[in-house]
């Protein structure tokens, strides 16, 4: 699926370039800014280090950051969230991600402990394909449940929707079927007024969100920046796709050669 997704994204990029249009415009949309959260760190590191790193992640002007959870107990999770909250500017949105590490019973206990913390969402609290378990948690949680980065094709999203597994979804362009697969998800989400965020690949995702009626958040990582001539711009916590033909990705050939050596 990832190989097919890559081919699909390359084909759409080439098509948009042949039209002389940014990918967003080739998809019938207009490039526009989207709120972006900084997802470059905040792994399992404890309250002190998490607070320091959260301050650094928010410093470039981000108004949201994502915190990884899954400490030995709910109290430790809560301590990290509160330490991060105290370290970032007032009003900064916090997302949390368990990366599938909990059982349904343990997830229920931890979500109950976090429900008063004002989190934007709790992501993948249990195994990614346990849609019934997610639905059970969602029925009791006050905080929105987020899943989707591990949908392998649109059919997985359809199964999750049928199960009522989540309040929010965030497909991954490389797993969902590239641009074509993403466009299919937008129809499913729009029919249910379901907010749709992106997972990774911010340079392409900024265009995809522009073509998404229920667009929510862009997940920002800077992993490709060292080999790009003009990395995706973040201004005032907002990401904006470049108004260049295609996805707007321009490789720094010297940097690519240096890293490839």
C-alpha positions, -999 to +999 in steps of 0.1 A: +000+000+000+028+024+008+044+019-026+011+024-044+005+055-023+039+069-032+032+063-069-002+079-066+012+110-049+040+113-075+014+110-103-008+137-088+023+159-083+032+155-120-004+162-131-005+194-111+029+205-125+017+198-160-012+222-153+011+248-138-010+246-106-003+239-070-017+205-060-044+221-039-057+240-070-054+209-092-078+193-066-103+221-070-094+239-038-075+270-028-043+269-008-051+282+027-036+282+061-043+254+086-036+252+123-005+230+128+007+213+159+044+206+166+049+168+167+087+168+166+093+154+201+078+149+236+084+112+238+085+092+271+109+113+290+093+124+323+078+157+335+110+178+337+124+170+303+089+171+287+083+205+301+117+218+288+111+203+253+075+215+251+087+250+257+112+246+229+086+232+205+062+260+211+089+287+209+089+290+170+053+302+172+033+270+174+000+272+192-002+234+197+020+205+206+015+167+209+026+148+240+033+110+240+019+092+270+020+056+283+040+060+315+038+033+342+005+046+356-022+073+351-006+095+378+026+097+358+007+105+326-012+133+344+020+147+359+036+150+324+005+167+309+004+192+337+042+199+335+039+205+298+008+227+303+027+249+327+057+252+304+040+264+272+022+297+266-014+301+279-039+289+254-015+264+237-035+233+226-022+199+238-028+167+219-019+133+235-009+100+219-007+066+235+006+049+204-016+018+210+000+008+243-029+002+266-056-024+271-092-013+269-096-015+307-064+004+314-072+030+287-106+036+304-089+043+337-064+067+322-089+085+300-110+091+331-080+107+348-072+129+318-108+140+310-105+172+330-072+183+314-087+200+284-068+179+258-077+183+221-078+145+218-065+112+231-049+093+202-047+055+197-052+045+233-055+008+223-045-014+194-051+005+161-075-021+147-095-026+179-124-005+166-149-021+191-125-012+220-122+023+208-160+026+205-163+014+241-138+040+253-154+068+232-188+061+247-175+070+282-148+096+274-153+133+276-121+139+256-124+132+219-108+099+207-085+102+177-074+073+154-065+068+118-028+069+111-028+031+108-057+028+084-043+007+056-066+019+028-100+035+029-117+002+038-102+004+073-117+039+077-150+025+066-148-002+093-139+023+120-168+045+110-192+016+111-180+007+146-183+043+159-147+040+169-136+077+171-147+113+173-118+124+151-097+107+124-063+114+109-054+093+078-018+089+067-013+098+030+012+070+026-011+043+040-045+055+029-038+053-008-020+086-016-040+116-029-067+094-044-072+075-012-073+107+008-100+122-015-121+092-008-118+097+029-129+133+026-162+122+013-167+097+041-158+124+067-179+152+051-210+130+051-206+126+089-192+160+097-162+143+111-131+164+116-102+151+095-065+158+104-033+147+087-006+124+098+030+132+089+040+143+053+031+179+061+044+192+027+017+172+008-008+172+036-011+209+035-025+206+000-048+176+009-063+195+039-071+224+015-093+199-004-109+186+028-143+200+038-139+190+074-102+198+077-090+200+113-052+200+122-020+195+103+006+174+121+040+191+116+073+174+116+105+189+102+121+156+091+125+166+054+137+201+061+174+193+058+170+182+021+144+209+010+153+242-005+122+258+009+106+240+038+069+243+046+063+277+063+047+279+097+035+314+106+015+322+137+009+285+143-005+281+108+009+260+079+004+272+043+012+251+012+034+270-012+018+285-043+041+266-067+032+239-092+026+205-078+032+197-042+058+225-042+086+203-030+120+214-042+149+192-033+183+207-022+204+185-045+236+192-026+220+183+007+205+151-008+239+141-022+256+148+012+232+127+031+233+099+005+271+097+006 
